[in-house]
Amino acid sequence: MKVVFLHQCIGPYASEDFALIKVSIVTISFNQVEFLDRAIRSVLDQDYANIEYIVVDPGSTDGSRELIKSYESRIATTILEPDHGPADGLNKGFSATTGEILGFLNSDDVLFPGAISEAVRYLIDHPAIDVISANARLIGPDDRVLRLLYSDRMSITGYAYGSVALIQPSTFFRRTAFERTPGFNPKNRTTWDGELFLNMAQASCKFARSQGIWSGYRLHAQSITASKKLEDTMHKANDEMFLRVVGHRRNRWDKVLQVAFRMLKHGMNPRDTFERIVRGPTFGRKLD
């Protein structure tokens, strides 16, 4: 099967005025007060001044709401109301944004210093690019670095066959790219970020990768990635996206193709392959 790579989707501006470009960041929070302060501070302490920060919490009972309120003077919008899951919360948060460049950070992840400045500069310097993904450090609950994570080159067919992963907290995109999609899928309880990026790809937006390391992607006992929580739900969501891209349900030949695509992934992203071999996988990883 031919790999389908992305076509061009040009954003509305190529401004050289760095300071005037507003960046909106959305954080969704639910009962993760252990990590939430680090996430919030990682956004508020960025060296880029023009940031609009939105925090969404549907009803935490562990002290998260009190923590959010302590930063209220520095957060543009707080949305403290029930929702129907993470994707629905993100849709509420994104509906409140007014920035030209958008991103989202889970309450257990962190942005590294200078990440937003680097993302804005990249999109200024590359006006034909709509989505820019960088890399991350995989970190544990105590911020210990477990390994490095490298975003893959985006491919619609490759995504369907499980050979593409974009590091979500290290990914930023133009508002025009988001507006080409229906937003986050509230029915997707596990891979709502990947489905959004797939929707952008199918809307002919253009993706690129940066060599930077922009975020810390955290694993902990309650995270979906480490615990394999909702693994069956994740497979069902991926099967639905596969059907949308390929046009049929998976069969035995698709399993062969999936192995081939994953081998291609390892060849095209050797740094990530090296990290996986030497320092272990991400999904289902056992934490010390």
Sequence and secondary structure as in RCSB ss.txt:
>XXXX:A:sequence
MKVVFLHQCIGPYASEDFALIKVSIVTISFNQVEFLDRAIRSVLDQDYANIEYIVVDPGSTDGSRELIKSYESRI
ATTILEPDHGPADGLNKGFSATTGEILGFLNSDDVLFPGAISEAVRYLIDHPAIDVISANARLIGPDDRVLRLLY
SDRMSITGYAYGSVALIQPSTFFRRTAFERTPGFNPKNRTTWDGELFLNMAQASCKFARSQGIWSGYRLHAQSIT
ASKKLEDTMHKANDEMFLRVVGHRRNRWDKVLQVAFRMLKHGMNPRDTFERIVRGPTFGRKLD
>XXXX:A:secstr
           S     GGG  EEEEEE SS HHHHHHHHHHHHT S S EEEEEE S   SSHHHHHHHTGGG 
SEEE S  SSHHHHHHHHHHT   SEEEEEETT EE TTHHHHHHHHHHH TT  EEEEEEEEE TT  EEEEE 
     HHHHHTT     GGGEEEEHHHHHTS    TT SS HHHHHHHHHHHTT  EEEEEEEEEEEE  TTSHH
HH TTHHHHHHHHHHHHHHHHSS   HHHHHHHHHHHHHHHHH HHHHHHHHHH  STT    
